[in-house]
Amino acid sequence: MTYAKAMAELEGIVAKMQSDNCDIDSLAGYTTRALQLLKYCKEKLFTTDQEVKKCLEALDS
């Protein structure tokens, strides 16, 4: 999965949760999936940040 795909899916889930058609029976599943996607995106951002920092440090050497 890419960061962009995870974010798109997360945005879709948020839209469903904010919709008047969101039923309470689906809410737990949406929340669980949203948390999985958020965790993935957070890890991806952290990893990318570390890689960029390493690149910048290599420039200073």
C-alpha positions as CSV (number, residue, x, y, z in Angstrom):
1,M,0.0,0.0,0.0
2,T,1.2,3.5,-0.7
3,Y,0.8,6.5,1.5
4,A,-1.5,8.1,-1.0
5,K,-3.8,5.1,-1.2
6,A,-3.9,4.8,2.6
7,M,-4.9,8.5,2.8
8,A,-7.5,8.2,0.1
9,E,-9.1,5.2,1.9
10,L,-8.9,7.1,5.2
11,E,-10.7,10.1,3.7
12,G,-13.4,7.8,2.3
13,I,-13.9,6.2,5.8
14,V,-14.2,9.7,7.4
15,A,-16.7,10.7,4.8
16,K,-18.8,7.6,5.5
17,M,-18.6,8.2,9.2
18,Q,-19.7,11.8,8.8
19,S,-22.6,10.8,6.5
20,D,-26.2,10.7,7.7
21,N,-26.3,7.2,6.3
22,C,-23.6,5.8,8.7
23,D,-25.2,3.2,10.8
24,I,-24.0,2.3,14.3
25,D,-23.3,-1.3,13.3
26,S,-20.6,-0.2,10.8
27,L,-19.0,2.4,13.1
28,A,-16.7,0.0,15.0
29,G,-15.4,-1.5,11.7
30,Y,-14.8,1.9,10.2
31,T,-13.0,3.1,13.4
32,T,-10.8,0.0,13.5
33,R,-9.8,0.3,9.8
34,A,-9.2,4.1,10.3
35,L,-6.8,3.4,13.2
36,Q,-4.9,0.8,11.1
37,L,-4.5,3.3,8.3
38,L,-3.5,6.1,10.6
39,K,-0.8,3.8,12.2
40,Y,0.5,3.0,8.7
41,C,0.6,6.6,7.6
42,K,2.4,7.6,10.8
43,E,5.0,4.9,10.4
44,K,5.5,5.9,6.7
45,L,6.0,9.5,7.6
46,F,8.4,8.7,10.4
47,T,10.5,6.4,8.1
48,T,10.5,9.0,5.3
49,D,11.6,11.7,7.8
50,Q,14.5,9.5,9.0
51,E,15.6,8.8,5.4
52,V,15.5,12.5,4.5
53,K,17.5,13.4,7.6
54,K,20.2,10.8,6.6
55,C,20.4,12.3,3.1
56,L,20.8,15.8,4.5
57,E,23.5,14.6,6.9
58,A,25.3,12.9,4.0
59,L,25.4,16.3,2.2
60,D,27.1,17.9,5.2
61,S,29.9,15.3,5.3
